[in-house]
Structure formats: structure tokens, C-alpha cells
Amino acid sequence: MRKRKYCVGIDLHRNQFTYCVRYEDGEEKIGKEKIENLKWFAGRLGRHASVAVEATGNTWMFCQMLKDQVGRLVVVNPNQFKVISRSVKKTDKNDAKVLAEFLEKDMLPEVRMKDELNAKIASLTQTREKLVQLRTVLKNKINNIFAANFITLKREEMSSEKGLRQILSYRFNPITNVEIRVMVDQIRALNKSIQELDSAIEDNGSKMDGFENLKSIKGIGAKGAATMLSVIGDIEDFRSAKQLAAYIGIVPRVSNSNDTVHHGRITKLGSKIARTTLVQCSLIAKRYNSYLHDFHESVKRRRGGAKANIALARKFLEIIFRTLKNHWIFEDFTQFKLKTA
């Protein structure tokens, strides 16, 4: 390729990718390569190339091959860049061309790429979430079978091995008995797998920057700290706690038209796992910290429990932001007392 500045848009798939090379004078070249030729392709680009690719399942590995070979690498957020998804001409060539054109104009919404450890722990937490969801589906199914037979199960009866044995002690008809036994076996297997993932998340999370800082906050355990850090990544990427809250998706939607400003529910555009973890940790923390407890109760009286929980999580995220930004380690979080050097 010529040694002049150019932009490259790439439409990435599992086994191949389509690229559009766009030069400053408007000249374009479009081609297609197999993923196995990526290393060869990356070597041809050079530091004078700017490359844009949409975030997909294999984008991280793709970027590892390109990041040291090109001048600029932009990973595009597909949720914010609708030009491709809503295009009436949806082809690989057109998608690559659109990426190259918008890259040239510097009009692409970027995704933050995490380092290898963060990415792997984030993958662990996502896998864990899917297993927890599957376990919940099975528990609900068992509960429905018992309810259909006018038997009410307590929540804790499906949360322990003793409770699962108690469930198996019930006798219905042969077909239902088989169904229940199979589901209980699957719940047991899922419990074991989730515990294994929890251990991996906690053990590897301890190697992350900021882990001990977050662990010093009463209410955040090893798994919670690793989960939050895997989502946050480098805290220096955020200028303020408000920007971090927007990234996680725990800020209200705002509609502004003329003189009317309307604030709606939270956006939920960020990580669901991070929001869930944040809310759970904040509700634990308020038991030990009078400031957080009083804040939650005050909002609860005025706006109800659900909104109070979100407000508390947002307040707690500000503490997390400052803790990571200032490298704080708490000696006594209940009194906001920091360890001294």
C-alpha cells in the first residue's frame, strides 16, 4: 500500500473481513481477506494508517494483531453508531466504506478497549451471569410444578443442598419425579460451576490495580471488587464520577425540548452486571456507614424504595470513583477514616 495517510474501514466476521481503504484524495480500494491472513494484512498497513472496526465477539483478538501495526485504531460502539445497522444498503462492502468515511471525518463513537486481564475477568463475570440466569429458570420451573400441586416452597429450599434433598423427598407421578430429579441435578452442577467461577474471579481479581482499594470499602467483597474493576478498567479514562456513572448506565435519561426538560428512568446503556453489583454492594455498605444509611432513608421517604436504591448506588459510585482516583485505602469505612502511609 502507498505510504500516504489513509483510513481503513473493516467489516469483521468470524472467518473473514471486508476492508475499504480511503485515501485523502477520495480514492477508494475495497477488498476481502480471510482471518487467517490477518497478520499479513496488518503488516501491510503501517503507521500512516487509521483503522476502524465495529465491536463484535472477536474484535479484541483482531485489535491485538493490529494495535502495534497502525497509527490509530478505533473500535466503534454499534449501539451508538446506527448508520450501518439502519442502512438500506446492508452489504459488507458498504459497511466497510461507511466506517472509512466516518473515520476520515473523525465522527465515530469509540469503545474503550480493556487490557487482557480486565477482558478475561469481564468474560468470567458474563459467563457466571448466564449460569445464574439458567439456574433461576430451573428453580422457577420447580417452583411452578410444586405450586401446581398446591405445595408452597420457601426460597431457601432451593438455595442449599439440604433444601434440594428435601425437594427430592416429595413424590408425585413417575414422569414429574424424573423431571424434578433432572432439574435438581442440573442446579447442583450449576452451583458447583458458579462456585468455581467465583474462585477464579476473586483469585485473578486480586492482581488488578485498585483491588485492595475497593476491598477496603465495607460492602465490597473480592468478587464485587473484581467485577467492578473489570468494567471500569483504567479510572484515568474518566474525568468525573458523573462520566463514570454515564458509562455504567446509572444516570437518568434527559429529554430537552425548547424550555422543557424531562428526566426519566436510568439509561441502562452500560454494563448490567456492574449496575447489579453496584446496587447490591451499596445496600450492604449502608448497613455499616451512617452517612449512606441516612442518605438512603431520606430519599426513600421522598421518592420510594426503588429510586432510593438507585440514588444510593449513584452516591456509592462516587465513593468508588474517588477511592480509585486518589488511591485511597480505608482503615475504617464506617467513619470514612483512611489508612495513613
N, C-alpha and C positions, 0 to 999 in steps of 0.2 A: 504493500500500500504506500501511497505517496507520503512524503514527510512534510505534510502541512496539517494544520489543525482541522479536525473534523469531528462530527458527532455520530455515534452509533446507537441505533435503537435495536433492541433484541427482544423478539417474542420467543420465550423459552418454554419448551415442552420436556417430557421425560427423556426422550431418546434423540431429540434433535432441536435445533433452534433456527429461526429465520432472522436475518440481520439486514438493516438498512444503514448504509454509510452515507452521510450527508456532509458535503464539503461547504466551505464558506461561500463559494460562488453559486451554490444551489445545485450543483451536480450531485446525483444520487446513484448508488450502486446497491442492488439488492441480491442477496444470496441465501443459501441454506446449507447448514452443516450438521453432521451427526455429533452427539455429545462426546463420543469417543475421540473426536478431532478437536476438542476444546483447547487443549494445551497448545496445539499447533496454531489454532486461530488466535489465541491470546498472545502468542509470541509475535504475531504479525502486526499487532495493533500499535504498540509503542506509547511513550509518554505524551505524545501530542494528541492522543485520542481521548474523548469523553464518551462514556458508555452509560446507557440507561436500560434497565431491565425491571419488569414488574416483579413484585414479591410473590413467590409461589413456594411449593413444598421443597424444591431443590435449589432455590435461589442462593441459600447460604453457601453450599458447596461450590456453586457456579462462581460466586463472588470471591471465594478463597483462591480460585485459579486466576482471576483477573486483577485483583486488587493491587498487586505489585507490578503489573504489566502496563497499566494505563495511567493517564494523568488524572482522571476523575471518574469515579464510579458512583452512579446514582441508582438506588433501589427505590422503585416507585410504589407508593401506597395505592393499591387498586380501589380501596374504599373511598379515597378522596379524588382519584383521577378517573372520572366516569366517561371521558371522551372515547375510550376504547370499548368499554362494556356496552355503551349505548349507541355505538356506531351502527349505521345502517349497512355499512360495507365491512362485515366482520371476517377478515381474512388475515392470515399470518403476516403476509407482506404489508398489508395496510396498517396493522397494529405496530409493526416494527417501524414503519415510515412515520406514523404519528408520534411515537416515542422519540425518534430522532429529531423531528421538527420542534417539539416542545422542549426537548433538551437544549437545542440550539438557542431557544428564546429564554432558557432558564425558568421555565414555568411548570416544573414537575414537583409534586408533593413527595418528599422523601421519607423513607422508613429508616429508623435507626438500626444499624446492624450491630448485634451484640458480639462480644468475644466468645471464644469456643466454650469456655466453662459455663458462662451465662446461658448460652444457647442450649447446651446439653441439659442443664438443670431445668430450664424452661420446658424442654421436651419431656423430662421426667414428670414435672408437675402436671402437664397436659395429659400424659398417659394415666397418671393417678386419677385425675378428674374424670376421665372416661370410665375407669373401672368403678369408681364410686357411683357414678350415674347408673351403670349397669347393675350394681348391687342394689341400688334403690329401686330399680324397676322390678327386680326379683322379690324384694321384700314387699313391695306393694301388691304384687301378684299373689303372694302367700296370704297377705292380709285380706285380700278380696275373697279368696277361697274360704277362709275362716269366717269372714263376715257373712258370706252366702249361707253358711251353716249355723248362723246365729251365735258365733263364738267371737268374742272381742279379745284381740291380742294387745298387750301392752307394748309400747315402743321398745322397751329394754329387752323384751323376749327375743328379739331378732338381732340384738347388739352384742350378745355374748354366746359363748359355746354352751353354757348351761341352758340358755334360752332356746338355742337351736335344738338341743336334745329334747327339751320339753315339747317343742313343736312336733318333733318326730314321734313323740309318745301318743299323739292323737291318732285315732283310727277312723277313717271314712270308708269309702269303697276302694277296691283294689287299684282302679285307674287313678283316682285322686291321690292315693297314697304314693304311687310311683312318681307322680308329678311333683308332689311336695318333697319327696326324698331327693330327686334330681336337683331341684332348685336349692335345697339346703346344702347339698354337696357343692354346688357352684358358688354359693355365698361363702362357704368355708374356704374354697380355693381363692376367691377374690379377696377375702380377709388376709390370707397369707401373702398374696401378691402385693396388696396395698401396704402391708407392714414392711415388705422388702423394699418397696419404692420409697417409703418414708425414711428408712435407714439410709438409703443411697442419697436421698435429698439432703438429709441432715449431715451425713459424713462429708459429702462433697461441698455442701454449702459453707462449711467451716473454713474453706480455702478462699472464699470470696472476700474482696475488700468491703469493709463495713459490717461484716457478720457479727463481730464481737460488740460493735457499737449498737446495733439493733437488738442483740440479745440482752443488753443491759437495760433495755426498756421492759418494765414489768408488764407482761401481757403478750410479749412476742417471744415465742419459743424458737428452737432451732429450725424446725420446718417452716414456720412463719417467716423467719428472717431470710432463709434461703429462697423462699418463694417470692418475697417482695424484692429482694436484690436481683433475682433472675429477670424480673420485669423492668425494674428501674434501670439496671445497668450502671453506666457512669453517671453519677449525680451531677457532674460538672456540665452535662448536656442540658441541664435545666437552670434557668436564671432565677426562678422563684418557685415557691410551693404551689402557687396558682397554676403555673405552667405544668408542673408535675401532676397536679390533680386533673388537669385537662387531658393529659396523656393517658392517665388511668381511666378516665371517663366518669369522674365523680363530681363534675360541675354541671349546673343546670343549663338546659337549652335556653337560648335567648333569641327572641323574635323582636326586631326593632323596625317599625314602620312609621315614618313621619314623627309624630310626637308620642307614639305609643310604644312602650317597652314591656314585653311579656316574658317572664321567667317561668319555664316549665320544669319537667322532670329531668333527672340527670341524663347525660347524653349516652352513657354506656358504650362509648366508641372504643374504649381501651380494653384492657385485659379483664375478663370476668373473674378469673382466678384471683387476680390481685385485689379486685374490689371485695370479693367474698372474704379473702384472708384479712384484708384491712378492717372490715366491719367486725369480724369475729375477734380479732386481736384488740380492737378498740373497746369492745364490750367487756372483755376481760380486764383491760387496763383500768377502766373506770371504777372497778371494784377496789382498787388499791390507791388510786390517785383522787383526792378530794376535788381538785380543780376540774378534772374531766367528769367526775360524777355530778358535780353541781351544774356544770355546763349542760350535760345531757338532760338532767331533770328540768332545768329551766326551759330548754327547747321543747321537751316532751309536754310540759304543761300548756305551752302556747300552740304547738303545731302537731302534737300526736307522736306516738312511739316510732313509727316508720321514718318520719322525717328527722326525728331526733337522732336515730341511729346513723343516718347519712351525714347529718351535721357533725356528729361525734367523730365519725370516720374521717371527715374532711379536716377537723381540728387535729386529730391524731396524725394524719398525714403531714401536717405542718411540723409536728414534733419530729417525725421521721426525717423529713427534709433537712431540718436544722441539725439533727443529730449526725447525719451523713455529711452534710456540707461543712460542719465545724469539727468533725471527728470527735464528737462527744462520746464519753462512756460514763454512764450513770453509776454512782455509788449507791444512791437511794432514790429511785424514780418516784416513790410516793411523795417525796419532798422536793423533787427536781434538784437533787444535790448531785453535782458532778464529781468524778474522781479527779484528784489533783495529780499533776506529774510527779 
